[in-house]
Amino acid sequence: MEHYVLLYYCYTQIEDPELFREEHHQLCLDLDLRGRIIVAAEGLNGTVSGSQEACEAYMETVTSDPRFAHCEFKVDVNDQPAFQKLHVRLKSEIVHSSLSHIDPNEKTGTYIEPGEFRKVLEDEDEDTVILDVRSNYEHMIGKFKNAVTLDIDNFRDFPEKIAELNKYKNKKVITYCTGGIKCEKASAYLLEQGFENVYQLHGGIIKYGLEAEGKDFEGKCYVFDNRIVKDVNSVNPTTISKCYVTGEPSDRMVNCANPHCNKHIPMSEEGAKIYDGCCSAECQQNPDARTYDGTGFYQKELNGYNPYKDSKRLKTEL
């Protein structure tokens, strides 16, 4: 059975986000969707997975609401469910940015479409800077050719890197991220800091892969579901990451089997055998080290998980 995977976000005003969260949670339950959704007064951000019929009904329902009429969905197909659980959470921002004062509906970088962005990559204009605003573990596994990357562990650290970026103020700066949401605020922040020629890749890496064949994206794209990484380049694919243990090329992302370390790193199957799924001999010797099952993905047990737990229309049977 094919499973649809939807990636989307929408900056829009939600007057009563708590009530909206409850209603939206129920919508997902009714459609038997799984995934992670964030609701805030500033909008909606999510990745959900389910049957084609359910996902199409979800998209139709969301966009029929005038507040979300401009919401754009990136649609992917996978042969396995992308999520085991459903979480619809209320937060202060739809992406944790430390830039809550910025409203992308008022100011943000100009969109550049995937087809045009592909030409930019091919031209390699020295007066154009391709800026990756994602975290280390994301661009470590894959990034665009010649992209400038930042040493950050979380997007909320982006503002701290502005001093490093000031040397690009007189250049054309094009930001990109996985699906576009981080760029909305990152590009706006650059404009706020005096950058004048700021653009953002519309729809991010995922849309670029769907519409421009992913050309010149090196490695794989990190995604926030059970797939962990995804192929986007069907023209000139490469592997840029290296196994943490052996140093050999590998884009297989795992967690160290030692739960106290839990380092999220590339590790080949051969490298994983050396320390039983751990990143080092020290971690291998930890008495709490988890049994390596060949995947390096330690999914939390469902432990009686009930998707209706946070719904006010509680149901006892799934």
Helices and strands as residue ranges (DSSP letters): E 3-11, H 17-30, E 34-40, E 43-50, H 52-64, G 66-68, E 72-78, E 86-90, E 110-112, H 114-123, E 128-132, H 136-139, E 142-144, G 155-161, H 162-165, G 166-168, E 172-176, H 181-192, E 198-201, H 204-212, E 217-219, E 221-222, E 229-230, E 253-255, E 264-266, H 269-274, H 281-284
